[in-house]
Amino acid sequence: MIYTIVTGLVLGYLVLVAFVYLRQAKMLYFPSREIEATPADVGLAFNEVTVRTSDGLSISAWYVPSPQARGALIFCHGNAGNISHRLDSLKIFHDLGLSVLIFDYRGYGRSEGEPTEKGTYLDAEAAYDYLVKTKGIAPARIIIFGRSLGSAVATELAMRRAAGALIIESGFTSVTDLGRKFFPHMPVRLISRFHYASIDKVCGINIPKLFIHSPDDEVIPFEQGMRLFEKAGEPKEFLKIRGGHNEGFLMSGEQYTGGIDRFISRYF
């Protein structure tokens, strides 16, 4: 009887591990194809842009210009929805005097393909190259911004391309570390097919860096954001905000916008 019970438990556990292994992409990426609104709905002029990745995919983006811009910001968004769900952020950055290029990863919005870790990195490269080669913006005037999943994409982009600054909001150390939080009894390191290991990269980025995180973040632990900050070399700053994972930047108001404004003013 005991042997049967133990065998059943072991088999059940192995089935669960196999399920998690096979479903990882579905558990990491939550794309939406429907564009629900545009920057025009929040009073922003914009251009619809299509950029081509090095592996031949068409990636959808919006370019929101700012008159007499202080710089240009590349927006790497989180793992759910698409660019139409980031209008509040576009308005904030525009009001801070920044032109913004926000793009959808492959498989999101109107972008072709299906999301992969390598693919998201290529998508960010294509967006960056558009700013430099098509818009003629000098790398030193570019701010790379990433929120949540986008923090890892932004970190990788800052490793691959020159820029003036990097802003990481609600950043995590690695998918493996996050997996341990959500699946504490799983052999996450053994079965993880995704890495997004910013903790191994951030120390190699020498441009000014701003890390933003809320202790109230219920998805990505505040401690992971602090670990990234501590691992990073100078120059670096940390901005503590309040509110949950998806609304902290709105709840924090002037605390958030003022902190970013001061950071930009120091380096741009």
C-alpha positions in Angstrom: 0.0 0.0 0.0 2.7 2.5 1.0 4.7 1.6 -2.1 1.6 2.2 -4.3 1.0 5.6 -2.7 4.6 6.7 -3.0 4.8 5.5 -6.6 1.6 7.4 -7.4 3.0 10.6 -5.8 6.2 10.4 -7.7 4.5 9.8 -11.0 2.1 12.7 -10.3 5.1 14.9 -9.5 6.9 13.9 -12.7 3.8 14.6 -14.7 3.5 18.1 -13.1 7.2 18.8 -13.8 6.7 17.7 -17.5 3.6 19.9 -17.8 5.5 22.9 -16.5 8.5 22.2 -18.8 6.3 21.9 -21.9 4.1 24.9 -21.0 6.9 27.4 -20.1 6.3 29.7 -23.1 2.6 29.9 -22.3 3.3 30.7 -18.7 5.8 33.4 -19.5 4.3 35.2 -22.5 0.7 36.5 -22.5 0.4 38.4 -25.8 -2.7 40.1 -27.1 -3.3 40.7 -30.8 -6.0 43.3 -30.5 -4.9 47.0 -30.6 -7.4 48.6 -28.3 -6.3 52.2 -28.5 -3.6 54.4 -29.9 -1.5 57.4 -28.6 -4.1 59.7 -30.3 -6.6 58.6 -27.7 -4.4 60.4 -25.0 -3.7 63.4 -27.2 -0.3 62.3 -28.6 0.7 62.6 -32.2 2.5 59.4 -33.4 3.7 57.5 -36.4 3.0 53.8 -37.0 6.3 52.1 -37.7 7.3 48.7 -39.0 10.8 47.6 -38.3 12.5 44.5 -39.8 14.4 42.1 -37.5 17.7 40.5 -38.4 15.9 37.2 -38.8 13.3 38.6 -41.2 10.2 39.4 -39.1 8.1 42.6 -39.3 7.8 44.2 -35.9 5.1 46.8 -35.1 5.9 49.9 -33.3 4.8 53.5 -32.5 7.1 56.5 -32.6 5.8 59.4 -30.5 7.9 62.5 -31.2 8.4 65.2 -28.6 9.2 68.8 -29.8 12.7 69.8 -28.7 13.2 66.4 -27.1 15.7 65.9 -24.3 16.3 62.4 -25.8 14.6 59.4 -27.2 13.4 56.5 -25.1 13.0 52.9 -26.4 10.2 51.2 -24.4 10.5 47.5 -23.8 7.2 46.5 -22.2 6.1 43.6 -20.0 5.0 40.1 -20.8 1.2 40.7 -21.2 -1.0 42.7 -23.6 0.7 44.9 -26.3 1.7 48.4 -26.9 -1.9 49.7 -26.8 -1.9 49.0 -23.1 1.0 51.3 -22.3 -0.6 54.7 -23.2 -0.3 56.0 -19.6 3.4 55.5 -19.7 3.7 57.0 -23.2 2.0 60.1 -21.9 4.3 60.3 -18.9 7.5 60.0 -20.9 6.2 62.5 -23.5 5.4 65.0 -20.8 9.0 64.5 -19.5 10.2 65.8 -22.9 11.2 62.5 -24.4 10.4 61.1 -27.8 9.3 57.5 -27.4 9.6 54.4 -29.6 7.5 51.6 -28.2 7.5 48.2 -30.0 5.6 45.0 -29.7 7.6 41.8 -29.4 7.1 39.1 -32.0 3.7 37.5 -31.5 2.3 40.6 -29.7 -0.1 43.1 -31.3 0.6 43.3 -35.1 4.1 41.9 -34.9 4.8 38.7 -36.8 6.0 35.5 -35.3 5.9 33.9 -31.9 7.8 35.1 -28.8 11.1 33.6 -27.7 13.9 34.8 -25.5 16.3 35.2 -28.4 13.5 36.7 -30.5 12.7 39.5 -28.0 16.3 40.5 -28.0 16.3 40.7 -31.8 13.1 42.8 -31.7 14.7 45.3 -29.4 17.8 45.5 -31.6 15.6 46.3 -34.6 13.8 49.0 -32.7 17.1 50.5 -31.6 18.5 50.4 -35.1 15.4 52.2 -36.4 16.1 55.1 -34.0 19.7 55.4 -35.0 19.6 54.6 -38.7 16.2 55.9 -39.7 15.5 58.7 -37.3 19.2 59.7 -37.0 19.3 59.8 -33.2 22.7 59.6 -31.7 23.2 56.6 -29.4 24.2 59.0 -26.5 20.7 60.5 -26.7 18.9 57.2 -26.3 17.5 55.9 -23.1 16.7 52.2 -23.0 13.7 51.5 -20.7 12.3 48.2 -19.6 9.5 47.2 -17.3 9.0 43.7 -15.9 9.9 41.2 -18.6 11.0 44.2 -20.6 13.7 44.9 -17.9 15.5 41.8 -19.1 15.1 42.8 -22.7 16.4 46.3 -22.0 19.4 45.0 -20.1 20.4 42.7 -23.0 20.0 45.6 -25.4 22.2 47.8 -23.3 24.8 45.0 -23.5 24.6 44.9 -27.3 24.1 48.6 -28.3 25.5 51.9 -27.1 23.1 54.2 -25.3 23.0 57.2 -23.0 21.2 55.6 -20.1 19.3 52.5 -18.9 16.1 52.6 -16.8 15.0 49.3 -15.2 11.5 49.2 -13.6 10.3 46.2 -11.7 13.3 44.2 -12.8 14.0 40.6 -11.9 17.3 38.8 -11.5 16.4 35.8 -13.7 13.6 33.6 -14.8 15.1 30.8 -12.7 14.9 33.0 -9.6 11.3 34.0 -10.4 10.4 30.4 -11.0 11.5 29.4 -7.6 9.1 31.9 -6.2 6.1 30.6 -8.1 7.1 26.9 -8.1 9.2 26.4 -4.9 9.0 22.6 -5.1 10.1 22.3 -8.7 13.6 21.7 -10.0 13.4 25.1 -11.8 17.1 25.4 -12.6 17.0 21.9 -14.3 13.9 22.4 -16.4 14.0 26.1 -17.2 14.1 26.8 -21.0 14.3 30.5 -20.5 16.9 32.6 -18.7 16.6 36.4 -19.0 19.4 36.4 -16.5 19.9 40.2 -16.0 21.8 39.5 -12.8 24.7 38.1 -14.9 24.7 41.1 -17.3 24.1 44.2 -15.4 27.6 44.5 -13.9 28.9 44.8 -17.5 26.8 47.9 -18.3 28.7 51.1 -17.7 26.2 53.8 -18.7 24.1 55.6 -16.1 21.4 53.3 -14.7 18.2 54.0 -12.8 16.5 51.1 -11.0 12.8 51.6 -10.0 10.9 49.2 -7.8 8.1 49.1 -5.2 8.2 47.1 -2.0 4.5 46.4 -2.7 5.2 44.6 -5.9 3.3 41.3 -5.6 4.8 39.7 -8.8 8.5 40.5 -8.8 10.0 40.7 -5.3 11.5 44.1 -4.3 14.6 42.2 -3.2 15.3 41.1 -6.8 15.3 44.7 -7.9 17.7 45.6 -5.1 20.0 42.7 -6.0 20.2 44.1 -9.6 21.0 47.5 -8.2 23.7 46.2 -5.9 25.3 44.1 -8.6 25.4 47.0 -11.0 28.4 49.3 -11.2 28.4 53.0 -11.0 26.9 55.3 -12.1 23.6 54.0 -10.7 20.6 55.2 -8.7 17.6 53.5 -7.1 14.1 55.0 -7.0 11.7 53.4 -4.5 8.1 53.8 -5.4 4.8 52.5 -4.0 2.0 50.4 -5.3 1.6 47.0 -7.0 3.3 45.6 -10.0 1.0 46.9 -12.6 0.0 50.3 -11.1 2.9 51.4 -9.1 4.1 54.0 -11.6 0.6 55.6 -11.6 0.1 55.4 -7.9 3.4 57.0 -7.1 2.7 60.1 -9.2 5.3 62.8 -8.6 7.5 60.4 -6.7 7.8 58.4 -9.9 7.9 61.2 -12.5 10.1 63.5 -10.4 12.6 60.7 -9.8 12.9 60.0 -13.5 13.1 63.7 -14.4 15.9 64.3 -12.0 17.8 61.3 -13.3 17.4 62.4 -16.9 18.5 66.0 -16.0 21.7 64.7 -14.5 22.8 62.9 -17.6 21.0 64.5 -20.6 
